[in-house]
Amino acid sequence: MVAIVAVGDNVVDCYPALHMMFPGGNSLNVSVFARRAGAAATYIGSIAPDAAGDHIRAALSEEGVNVARLRTTTAGDTAYCIIGHRDGDRVFLHFDLGVSRFEPDEGDLEHIGRQDAVHVSQSSGLDHRLAGFARRARLSYDFSTRRDAAHLTDIAPHCFLASFSGSELGPAQADELAAAAHRAGAEWALVTRGERGAMLVGRGRSHSVPAVRCDVVDTLGAGDTVIARVLVGLVGGEDPAVTLTDAVSRAADTCTRQGAFGHAAALPDDLALFPPFPS
């Protein structure tokens, strides 16, 4: 079985209109979607001993993700993001990183070294640790929408899989972005393109698949679904075209429900965790 560890960001995504919160964050989401794709998955991160942190830990455990290295920190609150929606697409209204930023310790590094791949997001604040991670396991890195040349040149050489969010990119632009990451040193480069599908470049070949039509409820987590499924497939030696096709199909399923991977919970009655919600 492929073993994946995701390190870094987590939040509770708060939906004021529903008075609900959902576990989220790129690294946390990838751990869940990797587990759903058949991998043994671990999440390494930091939460606070509050209602949001308790919900994150419970949801990960219910999904079968190893939380043995999920630490609880009393120095602040669990990270959160307030989410709005426009035509089914998510809009980030406000966020606070809380205690989600942390430095991995020796135990974390030893665990990473026993896995097939380690995933980290650009928003996790761990760029300075990527070289060390990559020496221990194949590195998957989500650049999200960041595409500046200096950052790409610095990070891509460490990457087994470099992923980008490019829903606004045309085919030629997406192809050039993936090719640029590959030229910079990434073994594989993935561009998720929302309703336009996804593109994967590596080992002398380029694969593109269209999006799967669905009744969109919430796009949050769709790109993370693709990243996790592609990472599990590439590490496991699957046909990249088959992997990408299945990844896009799973992303469509993600879009049919609220939250990145479900697990809704009521927002705490005591809203001291959060600033006043926008009307």
N, C-alpha and C positions, 0 to 999 in steps of 0.2 A: 504494500500500500504506500502511495506517495505521502510524504510527511511535509506539511507546510506550517511555518510559524509566521504570524503577522505581528509586527512590533510598531507601536506608536499611538496614533490618535484614536480617541473615542469621544463621543458626545451622547447626550440624549437629544434627539430631534423633537422639539416642542411645537405642537400644532395648536395654536390658540383657538382657532375656530372649532376644533373638536374637543378642546380641553384634554388632550391626550399627549403622551410622550412615547417615543420609540427609541430603542438603542440604535446607534449609528456611528459614523466616522469611517473613513476609507479603510484603515488598517483593520479595525474591528469587523467591518462588513466583509472584507476579503477572507478573514478567518472563518466566518460563518458560511459564506458561499463556497469556499474550498471544501469545508466539511460536507456540505450538501452535494458537492460534486464527487464525493467518495474518498477524499483525502483524510488522513489523520491531521487534525488542525489544532494549533495552540495560539492563544492570544496573549501577548505580553504588553501590559499597559498599566495605567494608574487611574484609580477612581477615589472618591471620598466616601466616608461612611455616612451617606445620606440616602434619601429615597431613590434618587437617580442612579447612584452607584450600585445600590442593592439591586435595582432592576436590571442594570447592565450585567452584573454577575449572574443573576438568575437566568436571564435569557441565553447567555453563552452556555451555561451549564445545560439548559434544556436542549440546546442545539447540538450538544455533544462535543463542544470545543473545550480543550484542556485549559483550565484557568488557574493552574497551580502557580503560575508566575504572574498573575494579576495582583498587583499590590494595592493596598488601601492606604491612603495618605491623608492625614488629618490637617494639613496645612491650608486647606481651602475647600472649595466645592467641586463636585463633578462637573466636567465641561458640558456646555449646552449650546444648542443652536435653535433659534426661533425661525420657524418655516412658514412661509406663505405660499400660495399657489396662483398661477396664472395659466388658464387653459390646460390644467393638468400638470404643467411643468412647475418644479419647485423654485421658489425664490427665497434666498437667504436674507432675512431681515435684520438679525442681530446674533452675535455669538460671544461666548466667553470661554477661553481655553481652560479655566479652572486649574485642576491639578493634573491635567492630561500630559503635560510636558514633564519628562523625567529622563534620567540617565540610566541606561542598562548597566547591570552589575555583572560580576564574573559568572554568577549562576545563570544569568540570561545568556551570556556569550557561550557558555558550555552547552546550554540547551539548543541554541541556534546551530552549533556545530554538529549536533546529532540529527538535524533535519535535512531534507532534500533541497529546500528553498526557503528563503526568508523574504517577506514582503514588507515594504516601508512606503509611506506616502510622503509627498513633498510637504504636506502640512504638519508633519510630525516633529519637525525641528531636529531631525537626526542626521542631516546630511554629513556632519563631521564624523559620524560613526560608520558610514556606508562601506568604506574600504575594509574596515575590520570585519563587518558582516560578510562581505563578499569573499573574504578569505576562508570563511567557515562554511558557507552554503551559497547556492545560486541566488543571486539578488534580483528580486522583482521590485521595481520602483515606479510609483505613479507620479508623473510630472504634473498631472491635472492639466490646467490651461497654461502652465508656464513653459515658454518656448525660447527664452533668450539664449543666444549662442554660447555665452560664457558658462552658463549653468549646464547646458547640454554637454559641452565639451568636458566639464568637470565630472559629471555624474555618469554619463553613458558608458565609459570604459569599464565600469564596475558591474554593468547590468547584464544579466541573462535575459530579462524581459524589461523593456522600457515602455511604459504606457502613457498615452496622452488622451485628453478629452478634446475632441474637435468637431462638435456638432455643427458648427458654422462653416466648416471647411468643404470646399469642393473636392472632387476626386483627385485632381492634379495636386492640389495643396496638401491633402492628406498623404498622398503618395510621397511627396517631397519631404514632408515632416518625418515620416517613417524611415525614408531612405537616409535622411540626415542623421537620425539617431543611430541607424545601422552603421553608417560610415564613421560616426564618432566612436564606435566600439561596442554598442549593444548587440548581443547575439540575435535577439528578436526585438522587433518594435511593433507595438499595437496602437492603433488609433481608433477610438470609439467615436461614432459619428451620429449618435442619437437615431432619429428616424431614417437616417441614410445608411445605417448598418455599421459595419466595422471592417478594418483593414489590418492585416498582419504581414509583416515583411521579415524575412530571415532566411539564411542558408541558400541564397541565390534565387528565392522565389517570393512572389507576392500573392496573397490571398485576400479577396474581397467578397463579402456576403451582404445582401440587403437586409434591412430590418424585417422582423416578423410583425405583421399587422396585429394589433390588439386594441381592446378598449382601454385606453390609458386612464388610470386613476391617479397615479403618482409616479413620476420618473425617478424619484430618489432611490439610489442604489443600483440602478440599471448598469451603469458603467462598471461599478465594482463587481457585479455579477459576471460581466464579460472578462474582466481581468482575472478573477479567481478561477473561472473555468478554463481559460486559456493557459494559465500558469500550471494548473493541475495536468492538463493534457500534454503540454510541451515537456514537462518534467517526466511524465509517464510514457513518453515516446509515441503518443498517438499521432495520427495523420493530422497535420495542422488545419487543413481545410475542413475536415470533419469536426475537429475541436471548435473551430471558429463558428461553424454553423450551429452547433449545439449551444455555444455560449450566447449567441444572439437570440436563440429561441428561449433560453432561460431568462435573458434580460427582459424579453417581452412579458414573460410571466411575472417577473418582479414588478413591472409597471401596472399590473392589474390590481394591486392592493396598496393600502396606505403604509408608509414607512419603508425603510430600506429592506427589511426582512421580516416585518410584522412585529409581534410581541408588544401590542399596545398596552399602555397602562395610564390610568388617570393621572393628570398632573397633581402634585401634592397640594393639599388644601392650604398649606402654608407656602405661599409663593415667594418667600424671602430669598429662595434660590435665584429667582429670575427678576429682571427689571420689569416695570409695567409693560404689559403687552400692547403692541400697536393696535389701534382700533381698525 
